Amino acid sequence: MPSLRGAVEQAMRICWDEGYGYRLGGTARSHADGVDCSGLINRVLHDNGFKYPSSHVGTKNMKSKLKSAGFKIKVVSSKSQLASLIQPGDIIVMNHYPVGEGGHTFIYMEDVYAYTDYRAYSDNTGTVAKVKVEAASSRGETAQGDHRRNGTGAYWEVWTHAYYELCPDYDPSDPNDEVYIAHWPGGLDGDGFDILTLKHIADKNFRRKDVSATIL
């Protein structure tokens, strides 16, 4: 039976594990494989009972696969509509058109353990009200554990963090952009998340070798 709770918890475990680097086409089969934004969704849905491919599906092709897996799709026409409809456990998918112009996806969560600074300028963590669970990189592909700033500002790879905007760089009202919510009808089954367990996962994997790094 599909478990959205299991999928989200696995996604958070991957995001807190600094053994994964960001790699286009990666699906988190192993640390060496790496993971990208849609590959993270691939891995956790397939592993948790959803009828979703194990092979990589890019953001342009996710809608039909999510529909086939049983998710309800809602295309939004404004950022305010997105903010009013989104629920914990929802998958957000964004695409620029024409095809090839880029896309992104993430899982939305609330009240879970995360980085408190959406820009990763700080290593501060805590229980955060609104959170993105995503694989993302601000400077292309990264190696395992390669997550520190490079002298020109912060960058990140695979993480769980607060956000300042649900879909930056995408405008649902622009006919060249598409933003939609993929909602699992059963939601999180009313089953709360064990924040202490997730904090233990974070403590175990959290940037151990960089604790002495200077915070800019």
N, C-alpha and C positions, 0 to 999 in steps of 0.2 A: 504494500500500500504506500502511495506517495506520502512523504513527510516533509512539509515545508519547514517545520521547526528544525528537523535534521539537516536540511539543505542550508539553512541560514547558519546554524552552528558550525557546520563544516566550512562554510565560506569564511567565517570569522577565524576559525583555527588556521586556515591557509593564510589569511591576511596577517595574523600575528606571528607567523612562522617566517623568520628572516632568511630561511634557507631558499625561499623562492625569489627569483628575480623576475622582472617584467620582460616578457619576450612575446613578440607578435606571433600569433598562432599557437602559443602554448596553452595546454589544458590541465596543468598541474598534475600530470601523471607521476611526476617525480620532481625533485628539486632541480635536476638538470634540465628538465623539460621547460620549466618556467611557466608563466601564465599571463594571458592578457585579459581584458575586461570581459569579453564574451566567452573566453575559455574558462573563466572562473564559473560562470553560469552553467556552461556545459558540464563541468565536472560535478558540481554539487547537485544539480537536478538529476543527472544520470545515476549518480551513486545513491540517491535517496528515493528511488522507486518511481520517478517520473519517466514517462515515455518520451525521452529526449535523447538525441544522439550523444554518443561518447566522443565522436570525432568533432573537430572544431567547426562551429557555425558562427559566421561573422554577423555583426549587428544588422546588416542589410537583409539577412535571411532568417532572422530570429522570429519574426512575427508568425509565420506559418508554422514553425516548429513549436512555438509556445502554444498556439491554438490547438495543434494536434495533441499536445501534452495535457490539454484541459484547462489552460489559463484563459481567463476572460480579458479581452483586449479593449482598452479605451484610449482612443486617440484624443489628445487634448489640444485646445486651440489657444490657450494662454497659460502663462506661468501661474497666475492666480488660480485658475481651474486645476492645474496640476497640484498645487499646494493644498487645495480644498478636498481633493479626492484621494490622495495618496494615503495608504495604510501600511503599518509595519509588515514586512515580508514581501511587499510589492517589488516587482522588478521594473525599473525604468529603462527604456530604450530610446536613444536619440540618434537620428541620422541626418546628415546633410545630403542633399541631392543636387546634381545628378550622382549616380552611383560612382563611388570612388572618392567622394569628397569628405569622407570621414564619418565616424559614428562612435558612440560610447554607450555603456550600460552599467548599472550598479543595482544593488539591493538596498532598499530603504529600511531602516530600523529605528526604534525609539527606546530610550532608557537602557542602553547597553554600554559596556566598557569600551572606551575609544580614546583616541587622541583628542584633546580639547581644542587644538588649534588646527583649523582646516588647511593652513598653509605649510604645516610641519616645521615652522620656525622654532617650535618648542617641543620638548619631549614630554610635556605634561599630559597625564592621562587621568581619566575618571569616568564616572557614569554620566553620559551625555544624552540630552533629551532627544535630539534628532541627528541621525547618523547615516553616512554612506558607507556601505561595505563594498569595496571595489578594488580591482587591479587597475592601476593607472601609473603613468610615468610622465614627468614634465620634461624629460630630455631623452626620449627614445628608450631603446632597450638597455637593461641594466643587468649586472652579474648578480650571483647569489650574495645576499647580504649587502649589496651596494645601494645604500639608502641615504647617505649623508650629503649635505650641501657641498657644492663644488666650487665655492668662491663667488658665484654669481647669483646666489639665492638658494632657497631650499628646493629640493625635488623629492619625489617619493616613488615608490613602486607598488607594493601590494599592501593595503592598509584599511583600517576601520577608523573613521574620523568624523568629527563634526563638519558641517558644511556651511558656507555662507549663501549659497544659492543652489537650487535643485538642478538646474540645467544651464550653467554658464556656457556661453558661446553658441547656444541653440535657442531659437525663438519659435515657439509653437505657432505664432501667428504669421510667420514667414512661410509662403508656399513652397519654398525650397528646403524647409526643415520639417521633420516629422518627429514628434515626441509622443510616446504612448506609455501607458501603464499596463503591465501584465499582472493580473490579480488572480490568485488561486482561490476558488470559491470557498474552500474550507478555511482559508486564512491560516492563522497559527494555532487553530483548534483550541483556542482559549488556554493554551499551555504556556505559562510564563517561562522566561529565560532565567537560568541560574547565573546571576551576575557574578557571584563569588567564584563559581567554576570557571567562567570566562576570564575573570581576573587572574586566576591561577595560570590559565593558558597564556595570557599576556605576559605575566611575570616570568614564566619559563622561557619565553622566546624573545622578550622585548629588548632589542638593541644592547645586549650585554657588553659587547666589546667596545661600545662607543659611549659608555656612561661618563667617561672623563672628557669627551669632546666639548669644545667651547660652544656655547649657545650664542648665536649671533643676534 
